[in-house]
Amino acid sequence: MNSSVSPAPSSFGPLAGYRVIELGQLIAGPFAGQLLGDLGAEIIKIELPGEGDPMRRWGKLTPEGESLWWSVIGRNKKSVAINVRSSAGREAFLRLVEISDVVIENFRPGTLERWGLSYETLKETNPGIVMVRVSGFGQTGPYSDRAGFGVVGEAMGGLRAVVGDPDRPPVRTGIAIGDAMSGALGALGAVAALLERKNSGEGQVLDVALYESVLTFMESLITDYDVSGHVRERTGATLPGVAPSNVYPTSDGLEVIIAGNQDSVFQRMAAAMGSPELAVDSKFDTHIARGQNHEELDELVATWTSSLPSKSIIETLAEAGVPSGSIFRAPDMLSDPHFIARNSIVDVPHPVLGTIKMQGVVPRASRTPGRINWPGPALGAHTTEVLTELLGLSEAEIAHAQAVK
């Protein structure tokens, strides 16, 4: 960690003592900050006075005007409202850089340079600073100056082409998955750079492009085409050559996911279905054969699942060691005994809404677990605390750094 940074008494988690400045907005950069904050880093979020991160107005809003999405993505962060485009705000920001470890930003390339906050400037202030730069197309290349949201990254990174049914246009996943992928890789890169810094003493830039982040998760999509000319397409709920692995109906009108495609697993599944002969049938006795005859096999499995309630199917397959599960929505998660036993969903005190529930910290550290101390704070809630305690600024100096005009 930075030699000038000392863990606060309330520090926790494997990243305790590291200080991160989040100079981004919306999803990808802030999600990286959320992950690092979950694991104990001190996250100082810089926001423009009077406006703040647009995430404060996105998602489901309560009658009180509180964004529930902001409550999650802004958790554990300290909100400092200053105008980094002004000389006073920029000076305050650079003083924070001097005593921090990581800066996260996700503006269009060139934006920070126009504000006088290039990596070179930050490095002059703190040679050990690690800078995570998230953008649509990266810091270099012919598309680098284009605006790019996660949905574009999902499209150009290959995800949209393979999600949905083959006879319909591509669909989205229902969440901002491209942004989340980029944020997760940005957080991973930050931790890797901090580890490397222990040897070199120097910081560096992590260039995270949204489309490349999505591409990273696309398995062998490129290699399939390069070697065999195969172009992956949309296949709905199935994966070509992998069976049985699908969504199946039940007698109580619900659906279950069953993944019995491995040879030994399918043998156990066939026995659990009361049809052990399927495991020795030449059409289904190998992984390749099942993939070639997946439609017929799916019909047989669906006939069996349609005769039983979902709970019975899940219990039967669990006993047989066959991966299966229900399709959960929020109410299911809140009442499920496994979620409850592991505290997968936690209660977080909210200054306006009382106690709210949200997903917990992943991964779980056995010795230095992360935690959620507070939800997304009010705009500028920590401005005075941070700027007076860390920088020793006066009220007048803080007001000068906050001035927008």
C-alpha positions as a Markdown table, in Angstrom:
| # | Residue | x | y | z |
|---|---|---|---|---|
| 1 | Met | 0.0 | 0.0 | 0.0 |
| 2 | Asn | 1.0 | 3.6 | -0.3 |
| 3 | Ser | 3.5 | 4.5 | 2.4 |
| 4 | Ser | 1.4 | 7.5 | 3.4 |
| 5 | Val | -1.7 | 5.4 | 3.8 |
| 6 | Ser | -2.4 | 3.8 | 7.2 |
| 7 | Pro | -5.4 | 1.5 | 7.8 |
| 8 | Ala | -8.2 | 3.2 | 9.7 |
| 9 | Pro | -9.4 | 1.6 | 13.0 |
| 10 | Ser | -12.5 | 0.4 | 11.2 |
| 11 | Ser | -10.5 | -1.2 | 8.3 |
| 12 | Phe | -11.6 | -4.7 | 7.2 |
| 13 | Gly | -11.1 | -7.2 | 4.5 |
| 14 | Pro | -8.0 | -8.2 | 2.4 |
| 15 | Leu | -7.7 | -4.7 | 0.9 |
| 16 | Ala | -7.7 | -2.9 | 4.2 |
| 17 | Gly | -5.4 | 0.1 | 4.1 |
| 18 | Tyr | -5.6 | 0.7 | 0.4 |
| 19 | Arg | -7.2 | 3.9 | -0.8 |
| 20 | Val | -9.0 | 4.1 | -4.1 |
| 21 | Ile | -10.3 | 7.3 | -5.8 |
| 22 | Glu | -13.3 | 6.6 | -8.0 |
| 23 | Leu | -13.5 | 9.3 | -10.7 |
| 24 | Gly | -16.1 | 7.6 | -12.9 |
| 25 | Gln | -19.9 | 7.4 | -13.2 |
| 26 | Leu | -22.7 | 5.1 | -14.3 |
| 27 | Ile | -21.7 | 1.4 | -14.2 |
| 28 | Ala | -18.4 | -0.1 | -15.3 |
| 29 | Gly | -16.0 | 2.1 | -13.4 |
| 30 | Pro | -18.2 | 2.3 | -10.3 |
| 31 | Phe | -18.7 | -1.4 | -10.3 |
| 32 | Ala | -15.0 | -1.9 | -10.1 |
| 33 | Gly | -15.0 | 0.5 | -7.1 |
| 34 | Gln | -17.9 | -1.5 | -5.5 |
| 35 | Leu | -15.9 | -4.7 | -5.7 |
| 36 | Leu | -12.7 | -3.2 | -4.3 |
| 37 | Gly | -14.8 | -1.5 | -1.5 |
| 38 | Asp | -16.5 | -4.8 | -0.7 |
| 39 | Leu | -13.1 | -6.3 | 0.0 |
| 40 | Gly | -12.0 | -3.5 | 2.3 |
| 41 | Ala | -10.4 | -0.7 | 0.2 |
| 42 | Glu | -11.3 | 2.8 | 1.2 |
| 43 | Ile | -13.3 | 4.2 | -1.8 |
| 44 | Ile | -13.4 | 8.0 | -2.2 |
| 45 | Lys | -15.9 | 8.8 | -4.9 |
| 46 | Ile | -15.4 | 12.1 | -6.6 |
| 47 | Glu | -18.7 | 13.7 | -7.9 |
| 48 | Leu | -19.6 | 17.0 | -9.4 |
| 49 | Pro | -21.4 | 19.2 | -6.9 |
| 50 | Gly | -25.2 | 19.5 | -7.5 |
| 51 | Glu | -25.2 | 16.7 | -10.0 |
| 52 | Gly | -23.4 | 13.6 | -8.8 |
| 53 | Asp | -23.3 | 10.2 | -10.5 |
| 54 | Pro | -26.3 | 9.7 | -12.8 |
| 55 | Met | -26.7 | 6.3 | -11.1 |
| 56 | Arg | -28.3 | 8.2 | -8.3 |
| 57 | Arg | -31.3 | 8.6 | -10.6 |
| 58 | Trp | -31.2 | 5.3 | -12.4 |
| 59 | Gly | -33.1 | 2.1 | -11.7 |
| 60 | Lys | -36.1 | 1.7 | -9.3 |
| 61 | Leu | -36.8 | 4.9 | -7.4 |
| 62 | Thr | -38.6 | 4.9 | -4.0 |
| 63 | Pro | -41.3 | 7.5 | -3.2 |
| 64 | Glu | -38.6 | 9.3 | -1.3 |
| 65 | Gly | -36.6 | 9.6 | -4.5 |
| 66 | Glu | -33.9 | 7.1 | -3.4 |
| 67 | Ser | -32.3 | 5.0 | -6.2 |
| 68 | Leu | -32.1 | 1.4 | -5.1 |
| 69 | Trp | -29.5 | 0.6 | -7.7 |
| 70 | Trp | -27.3 | 3.4 | -6.3 |
| 71 | Ser | -27.7 | 1.9 | -2.9 |
| 72 | Val | -25.9 | -1.2 | -4.2 |
| 73 | Ile | -23.3 | 0.2 | -6.6 |
| 74 | Gly | -22.5 | 3.1 | -4.2 |
| 75 | Arg | -22.1 | 1.0 | -1.1 |
| 76 | Asn | -19.1 | 1.4 | 1.2 |
| 77 | Lys | -18.1 | 4.6 | -0.8 |
| 78 | Lys | -17.3 | 8.0 | 0.6 |
| 79 | Ser | -18.9 | 10.7 | -1.6 |
| 80 | Val | -16.8 | 13.8 | -2.0 |
| 81 | Ala | -18.3 | 16.6 | -4.1 |
| 82 | Ile | -15.7 | 18.7 | -5.8 |
| 83 | Asn | -15.3 | 20.2 | -9.3 |
| 84 | Val | -12.1 | 18.7 | -10.7 |
| 85 | Arg | -12.4 | 20.9 | -13.8 |
| 86 | Ser | -11.6 | 23.9 | -11.7 |
| 87 | Ser | -8.1 | 24.7 | -10.6 |
| 88 | Ala | -9.0 | 24.4 | -6.9 |
| 89 | Gly | -10.9 | 21.2 | -7.4 |
| 90 | Arg | -8.1 | 19.8 | -9.5 |
| 91 | Glu | -5.5 | 20.7 | -6.8 |
| 92 | Ala | -7.6 | 19.0 | -4.1 |
| 93 | Phe | -7.9 | 15.9 | -6.4 |
| 94 | Leu | -4.2 | 15.7 | -7.0 |
| 95 | Arg | -3.5 | 16.0 | -3.3 |
| 96 | Leu | -5.8 | 13.0 | -2.8 |
| 97 | Val | -3.9 | 11.1 | -5.5 |
| 98 | Glu | -0.7 | 11.8 | -3.6 |
| 99 | Ile | -1.9 | 9.7 | -0.7 |
| 100 | Ser | -3.9 | 7.1 | -2.6 |
| 101 | Asp | -3.2 | 3.8 | -4.4 |
| 102 | Val | -5.6 | 3.5 | -7.2 |
| 103 | Val | -7.6 | 5.9 | -9.4 |
| 104 | Ile | -10.6 | 4.5 | -11.4 |
| 105 | Glu | -12.0 | 6.5 | -14.3 |
| 106 | Asn | -14.4 | 5.6 | -17.1 |
| 107 | Phe | -14.7 | 8.7 | -19.2 |
| 108 | Arg | -14.1 | 8.8 | -22.9 |
| 109 | Pro | -10.4 | 8.8 | -23.7 |
| 110 | Gly | -8.9 | 12.3 | -23.7 |
| 111 | Thr | -11.4 | 13.7 | -21.2 |
| 112 | Leu | -9.0 | 13.7 | -18.2 |
| 113 | Glu | -6.2 | 15.0 | -20.4 |
| 114 | Arg | -8.4 | 18.0 | -21.2 |
| 115 | Trp | -8.9 | 18.5 | -17.5 |
| 116 | Gly | -5.2 | 18.4 | -16.8 |
| 117 | Leu | -5.4 | 15.1 | -15.1 |
| 118 | Ser | -3.5 | 12.7 | -17.4 |
| 119 | Tyr | -1.8 | 9.7 | -16.1 |
| 120 | Glu | 1.5 | 11.5 | -16.5 |
| 121 | Thr | 0.3 | 14.3 | -14.3 |
| 122 | Leu | -0.9 | 11.8 | -11.7 |
| 123 | Lys | 2.4 | 9.9 | -11.9 |
| 124 | Glu | 4.3 | 13.1 | -11.2 |
| 125 | Thr | 2.2 | 13.5 | -8.1 |
| 126 | Asn | 2.5 | 9.8 | -7.0 |
| 127 | Pro | 4.8 | 7.5 | -8.9 |
| 128 | Gly | 3.1 | 4.5 | -7.4 |
| 129 | Ile | -0.4 | 5.4 | -8.5 |
| 130 | Val | -2.3 | 2.7 | -10.3 |
| 131 | Met | -4.8 | 4.0 | -12.8 |
| 132 | Val | -7.7 | 1.9 | -14.1 |
| 133 | Arg | -9.1 | 3.4 | -17.3 |
| 134 | Val | -12.4 | 1.9 | -18.5 |
| 135 | Ser | -13.7 | 3.0 | -21.9 |
| 136 | Gly | -15.8 | 1.7 | -24.8 |
| 137 | Phe | -12.9 | 0.9 | -27.1 |
| 138 | Gly | -9.7 | 1.4 | -25.1 |
| 139 | Gln | -7.2 | 4.2 | -25.0 |
| 140 | Thr | -5.7 | 3.5 | -28.4 |
| 141 | Gly | -6.9 | 2.5 | -31.9 |
| 142 | Pro | -9.2 | 4.1 | -34.5 |
| 143 | Tyr | -12.3 | 3.8 | -32.4 |
| 144 | Ser | -10.8 | 5.0 | -29.1 |
| 145 | Asp | -12.5 | 8.4 | -29.3 |
| 146 | Arg | -16.0 | 7.0 | -29.8 |
| 147 | Ala | -18.5 | 6.9 | -27.0 |
| 148 | Gly | -19.2 | 3.4 | -25.9 |
| 149 | Phe | -21.7 | 2.0 | -23.4 |
| 150 | Gly | -21.8 | -1.6 | -22.2 |
| 151 | Val | -24.5 | -2.6 | -24.7 |
| 152 | Val | -22.2 | -1.7 | -27.6 |
| 153 | Gly | -19.4 | -3.7 | -25.9 |
| 154 | Glu | -21.7 | -6.6 | -25.7 |
| 155 | Ala | -22.6 | -6.4 | -29.4 |
| 156 | Met | -19.0 | -5.9 | -30.7 |
| 157 | Gly | -17.5 | -8.3 | -28.2 |
| 158 | Gly | -19.6 | -11.1 | -29.5 |
| 159 | Leu | -22.1 | -11.7 | -26.7 |
| 160 | Arg | -25.3 | -10.3 | -28.3 |
| 161 | Ala | -24.8 | -12.6 | -31.4 |
| 162 | Val | -25.1 | -15.7 | -29.3 |
| 163 | Val | -27.9 | -14.7 | -26.8 |
| 164 | Gly | -31.5 | -15.4 | -27.7 |
| 165 | Asp | -33.4 | -17.7 | -30.0 |
| 166 | Pro | -32.1 | -18.3 | -33.5 |
| 167 | Asp | -35.3 | -17.2 | -35.3 |
| 168 | Arg | -35.4 | -13.8 | -33.4 |
| 169 | Pro | -33.1 | -10.8 | -33.1 |
| 170 | Pro | -30.4 | -10.8 | -30.5 |
| 171 | Val | -31.5 | -10.0 | -27.0 |
| 172 | Arg | -29.9 | -8.6 | -23.9 |
| 173 | Thr | -29.3 | -10.5 | -20.7 |
| 174 | Gly | -31.5 | -8.3 | -18.5 |
| 175 | Ile | -28.6 | -6.7 | -16.6 |
| 176 | Ala | -25.7 | -4.5 | -17.6 |
| 177 | Ile | -23.5 | -7.6 | -18.0 |
| 178 | Gly | -20.9 | -5.9 | -20.3 |
| 179 | Asp | -20.3 | -3.1 | -17.8 |
| 180 | Ala | -20.1 | -5.7 | -15.0 |
| 181 | Met | -17.5 | -7.7 | -16.9 |
| 182 | Ser | -15.4 | -4.6 | -17.5 |
| 183 | Gly | -15.7 | -3.5 | -13.9 |
| 184 | Ala | -14.7 | -7.0 | -12.6 |
| 185 | Leu | -11.7 | -7.1 | -14.9 |
| 186 | Gly | -10.8 | -3.6 | -13.9 |
| 187 | Ala | -10.8 | -4.5 | -10.2 |
| 188 | Leu | -8.7 | -7.6 | -11.0 |
| 189 | Gly | -6.2 | -5.5 | -12.9 |
| 190 | Ala | -6.0 | -3.0 | -10.0 |
| 191 | Val | -5.2 | -5.8 | -7.5 |
| 192 | Ala | -2.6 | -7.3 | -9.9 |
| 193 | Ala | -0.9 | -4.0 | -10.4 |
| 194 | Leu | -0.8 | -3.4 | -6.6 |
| 195 | Leu | 0.9 | -6.7 | -6.2 |
| 196 | Glu | 3.4 | -5.9 | -8.9 |
| 197 | Arg | 4.1 | -2.6 | -7.3 |
| 198 | Lys | 5.4 | -4.3 | -4.2 |
| 199 | Asn | 8.4 | -5.3 | -6.3 |
| 200 | Ser | 8.8 | -2.3 | -8.7 |
| 201 | Gly | 7.5 | 0.5 | -6.5 |
| 202 | Glu | 5.9 | 1.9 | -9.6 |
| 203 | Gly | 2.3 | 2.3 | -10.7 |
| 204 | Gln | 0.9 | 1.7 | -14.1 |
| 205 | Val | -2.2 | 2.1 | -16.3 |
| 206 | Leu | -4.8 | -0.6 | -16.7 |
| 207 | Asp | -6.5 | -0.1 | -20.1 |
| 208 | Val | -9.9 | -1.8 | -19.9 |
| 209 | Ala | -12.1 | -1.7 | -23.1 |
| 210 | Leu | -15.7 | -2.7 | -22.8 |
| 211 | Tyr | -15.7 | -4.7 | -26.0 |
| 212 | Glu | -12.5 | -6.5 | -25.1 |
| 213 | Ser | -13.8 | -7.3 | -21.6 |
| 214 | Val | -16.8 | -9.0 | -23.2 |
| 215 | Leu | -14.6 | -10.8 | -25.7 |
| 216 | Thr | -12.5 | -12.2 | -22.8 |
| 217 | Phe | -15.5 | -14.2 | -21.7 |
| 218 | Met | -16.4 | -15.6 | -25.1 |
| 219 | Glu | -14.7 | -18.9 | -24.7 |
| 220 | Ser | -13.4 | -20.3 | -28.0 |
| 221 | Leu | -15.6 | -18.2 | -30.2 |
| 222 | Ile | -12.7 | -16.7 | -32.2 |
| 223 | Thr | -10.7 | -20.0 | -32.3 |
| 224 | Asp | -13.7 | -21.9 | -33.5 |
| 225 | Tyr | -13.9 | -19.7 | -36.5 |
| 226 | Asp | -10.1 | -19.4 | -37.1 |
| 227 | Val | -9.5 | -23.2 | -37.1 |
| 228 | Ser | -12.7 | -24.6 | -38.4 |
| 229 | Gly | -14.7 | -21.8 | -40.0 |
| 230 | His | -17.5 | -22.3 | -37.4 |
| 231 | Val | -19.5 | -19.2 | -36.5 |
| 232 | Arg | -21.3 | -19.4 | -33.2 |
| 233 | Glu | -25.0 | -18.4 | -33.4 |
| 234 | Arg | -27.9 | -18.0 | -31.1 |
| 235 | Thr | -29.2 | -21.4 | -29.8 |
| 236 | Gly | -31.8 | -20.4 | -27.3 |
| 237 | Ala | -31.7 | -22.3 | -24.0 |
| 238 | Thr | -29.4 | -25.0 | -25.3 |
| 239 | Leu | -25.7 | -25.3 | -26.2 |
| 240 | Pro | -24.9 | -27.2 | -29.4 |
| 241 | Gly | -23.4 | -30.6 | -28.7 |
| 242 | Val | -24.2 | -30.4 | -25.0 |
| 243 | Ala | -27.2 | -32.5 | -23.8 |
| 244 | Pro | -29.1 | -32.8 | -21.7 |
| 245 | Ser | -28.6 | -29.2 | -20.6 |
| 246 | Asn | -31.8 | -27.2 | -20.9 |
| 247 | Val | -34.8 | -25.7 | -19.2 |
| 248 | Tyr | -37.6 | -28.3 | -18.6 |
| 249 | Pro | -41.3 | -27.9 | -17.6 |
| 250 | Thr | -42.7 | -29.3 | -14.4 |
| 251 | Ser | -46.2 | -30.4 | -13.3 |
| 252 | Asp | -46.7 | -27.4 | -11.1 |
| 253 | Gly | -46.1 | -24.9 | -14.0 |
| 254 | Leu | -42.6 | -24.0 | -13.0 |
| 255 | Glu | -39.3 | -24.7 | -14.8 |
| 256 | Val | -36.1 | -26.4 | -13.8 |
| 257 | Ile | -32.6 | -26.3 | -15.2 |
| 258 | Ile | -30.9 | -29.7 | -15.5 |
| 259 | Ala | -27.3 | -30.2 | -16.6 |
| 260 | Gly | -26.7 | -33.9 | -17.0 |
| 261 | Asn | -24.4 | -33.9 | -20.0 |
| 262 | Gln | -21.3 | -35.6 | -18.6 |
| 263 | Asp | -21.2 | -39.3 | -19.2 |
| 264 | Ser | -21.2 | -40.5 | -15.5 |
| 265 | Val | -23.7 | -37.8 | -14.6 |
| 266 | Phe | -26.1 | -38.8 | -17.4 |
| 267 | Gln | -25.9 | -42.4 | -16.2 |
| 268 | Arg | -27.1 | -41.4 | -12.7 |
| 269 | Met | -29.7 | -39.1 | -14.3 |
| 270 | Ala | -31.1 | -41.9 | -16.4 |
| 271 | Ala | -31.4 | -44.1 | -13.3 |
| 272 | Ala | -33.1 | -41.3 | -11.4 |
| 273 | Met | -35.6 | -40.9 | -14.2 |
| 274 | Gly | -36.4 | -44.6 | -14.0 |
| 275 | Ser | -35.0 | -45.1 | -17.4 |
| 276 | Pro | -31.5 | -46.6 | -16.9 |
| 277 | Glu | -31.6 | -48.0 | -20.5 |
| 278 | Leu | -31.1 | -44.5 | -21.9 |
| 279 | Ala | -27.5 | -44.6 | -20.6 |
| 280 | Val | -26.6 | -47.6 | -22.8 |
| 281 | Asp | -28.7 | -46.6 | -25.8 |
| 282 | Ser | -26.3 | -45.9 | -28.7 |
| 283 | Lys | -28.1 | -42.6 | -29.3 |
| 284 | Phe | -27.3 | -41.3 | -25.8 |
| 285 | Asp | -24.4 | -43.3 | -24.4 |
| 286 | Thr | -21.7 | -40.8 | -25.1 |
| 287 | His | -21.3 | -37.0 | -24.9 |
| 288 | Ile | -21.1 | -36.7 | -28.7 |
| 289 | Ala | -24.1 | -39.0 | -29.3 |
| 290 | Arg | -26.3 | -37.0 | -26.9 |
| 291 | Gly | -25.3 | -33.8 | -28.5 |
| 292 | Gln | -26.2 | -35.1 | -32.0 |
| 293 | Asn | -29.6 | -36.4 | -30.7 |
| 294 | His | -30.3 | -33.6 | -28.2 |
| 295 | Glu | -33.8 | -32.8 | -29.5 |
| 296 | Glu | -35.0 | -36.3 | -29.0 |
| 297 | Leu | -33.3 | -36.5 | -25.6 |
| 298 | Asp | -34.8 | -33.2 | -24.5 |
| 299 | Glu | -38.3 | -34.5 | -25.3 |
| 300 | Leu | -37.7 | -37.6 | -23.2 |
| 301 | Val | -36.4 | -35.5 | -20.3 |
| 302 | Ala | -39.3 | -33.0 | -20.6 |
| 303 | Thr | -41.8 | -35.9 | -20.5 |
| 304 | Trp | -40.4 | -37.1 | -17.2 |
| 305 | Thr | -40.2 | -33.6 | -15.6 |
| 306 | Ser | -43.7 | -32.7 | -16.8 |
| 307 | Ser | -45.0 | -35.5 | -14.6 |
| 308 | Leu | -43.5 | -34.2 | -11.4 |
| 309 | Pro | -43.5 | -31.0 | -9.3 |
| 310 | Ser | -40.3 | -29.0 | -9.4 |
| 311 | Lys | -39.3 | -29.6 | -5.8 |
| 312 | Ser | -39.5 | -33.4 | -6.3 |
| 313 | Ile | -37.4 | -33.2 | -9.4 |
| 314 | Ile | -34.7 | -31.1 | -7.7 |
| 315 | Glu | -34.6 | -33.4 | -4.7 |
| 316 | Thr | -34.5 | -36.5 | -6.8 |
| 317 | Leu | -31.6 | -35.3 | -8.9 |
| 318 | Ala | -29.8 | -33.9 | -5.9 |
| 319 | Glu | -29.9 | -37.3 | -4.3 |
| 320 | Ala | -28.5 | -38.8 | -7.6 |
| 321 | Gly | -25.7 | -36.2 | -7.8 |
| 322 | Val | -27.1 | -34.5 | -11.0 |
| 323 | Pro | -26.7 | -30.7 | -11.2 |
| 324 | Ser | -30.2 | -29.1 | -11.3 |
| 325 | Gly | -31.9 | -26.0 | -9.9 |
| 326 | Ser | -34.9 | -23.8 | -10.0 |
| 327 | Ile | -35.1 | -20.5 | -11.8 |
| 328 | Phe | -35.0 | -18.1 | -8.9 |
| 329 | Arg | -36.4 | -14.6 | -8.7 |
| 330 | Ala | -35.9 | -12.2 | -5.8 |
| 331 | Pro | -38.8 | -13.7 | -3.6 |
| 332 | Asp | -37.3 | -17.2 | -4.1 |
| 333 | Met | -33.8 | -16.1 | -3.0 |
| 334 | Leu | -35.1 | -14.3 | 0.1 |
| 335 | Ser | -36.9 | -17.5 | 1.3 |
| 336 | Asp | -34.4 | -20.2 | 0.2 |
| 337 | Pro | -32.8 | -22.0 | 3.1 |
| 338 | His | -29.4 | -22.1 | 1.4 |
| 339 | Phe | -29.3 | -18.4 | 0.7 |
| 340 | Ile | -30.3 | -17.8 | 4.3 |
| 341 | Ala | -27.7 | -20.2 | 5.8 |
| 342 | Arg | -24.9 | -18.6 | 3.9 |
| 343 | Asn | -26.1 | -15.0 | 4.4 |
| 344 | Ser | -26.0 | -14.6 | 0.6 |
| 345 | Ile | -28.4 | -11.6 | 1.0 |
| 346 | Val | -27.6 | -9.2 | 3.8 |
| 347 | Asp | -29.4 | -6.4 | 5.7 |
| 348 | Val | -27.8 | -3.0 | 5.3 |
| 349 | Pro | -29.0 | 0.1 | 7.4 |
| 350 | His | -30.2 | 2.9 | 5.2 |
| 351 | Pro | -30.5 | 6.5 | 6.5 |
| 352 | Val | -33.8 | 7.1 | 4.7 |
| 353 | Leu | -35.3 | 3.7 | 4.1 |
| 354 | Gly | -34.5 | 1.9 | 7.3 |
| 355 | Thr | -33.0 | -1.5 | 6.6 |
| 356 | Ile | -32.7 | -2.7 | 3.0 |
| 357 | Lys | -31.5 | -6.1 | 1.6 |
| 358 | Met | -28.9 | -6.6 | -1.1 |
| 359 | Gln | -26.4 | -9.2 | -2.3 |
| 360 | Gly | -23.5 | -9.8 | 0.0 |
| 361 | Val | -19.7 | -9.8 | -0.7 |
| 362 | Val | -18.1 | -12.3 | -3.1 |
| 363 | Pro | -15.6 | -13.8 | -2.8 |
| 364 | Arg | -15.7 | -14.8 | 0.9 |
| 365 | Ala | -12.3 | -14.4 | 2.6 |
| 366 | Ser | -11.9 | -16.9 | 5.4 |
| 367 | Arg | -9.6 | -14.8 | 7.6 |
| 368 | Thr | -10.3 | -11.2 | 6.5 |
| 369 | Pro | -13.8 | -11.2 | 5.2 |
| 370 | Gly | -15.3 | -8.2 | 3.4 |
| 371 | Arg | -18.5 | -6.5 | 4.4 |
| 372 | Ile | -21.0 | -3.8 | 3.6 |
| 373 | Asn | -20.9 | -0.9 | 6.1 |
| 374 | Trp | -23.3 | 1.5 | 4.4 |
| 375 | Pro | -25.3 | 1.8 | 1.2 |
| 376 | Gly | -24.7 | 4.5 | -1.5 |
| 377 | Pro | -24.4 | 7.7 | 0.4 |
| 378 | Ala | -25.9 | 11.1 | -0.2 |
| 379 | Leu | -24.1 | 13.4 | -2.6 |
| 380 | Gly | -21.1 | 15.0 | -0.9 |
| 381 | Ala | -21.9 | 13.2 | 2.4 |
| 382 | His | -18.1 | 12.8 | 3.1 |
| 383 | Thr | -16.7 | 15.9 | 1.6 |
| 384 | Thr | -15.9 | 17.8 | 4.8 |
| 385 | Glu | -14.7 | 14.6 | 6.5 |
| 386 | Val | -12.3 | 13.6 | 3.7 |
| 387 | Leu | -11.0 | 17.0 | 2.8 |
| 388 | Thr | -10.4 | 18.2 | 6.3 |
| 389 | Glu | -9.0 | 15.0 | 7.9 |
| 390 | Leu | -6.9 | 13.9 | 4.9 |
| 391 | Leu | -5.9 | 17.3 | 3.4 |
| 392 | Gly | -6.5 | 19.8 | 6.1 |
| 393 | Leu | -8.6 | 22.1 | 4.0 |
| 394 | Ser | -10.5 | 24.9 | 5.5 |
| 395 | Glu | -14.2 | 25.5 | 4.9 |
| 396 | Ala | -13.4 | 28.3 | 2.5 |
| 397 | Glu | -10.9 | 26.1 | 0.6 |
| 398 | Ile | -13.5 | 23.3 | 0.4 |
| 399 | Ala | -16.1 | 25.8 | -0.9 |
| 400 | His | -13.6 | 27.0 | -3.5 |
| 401 | Ala | -13.0 | 23.4 | -4.7 |
| 402 | Gln | -16.7 | 22.8 | -5.0 |
| 403 | Ala | -17.5 | 25.8 | -7.1 |
| 404 | Val | -18.9 | 24.8 | -10.4 |
| 405 | Lys | -18.6 | 28.3 | -12.1 |
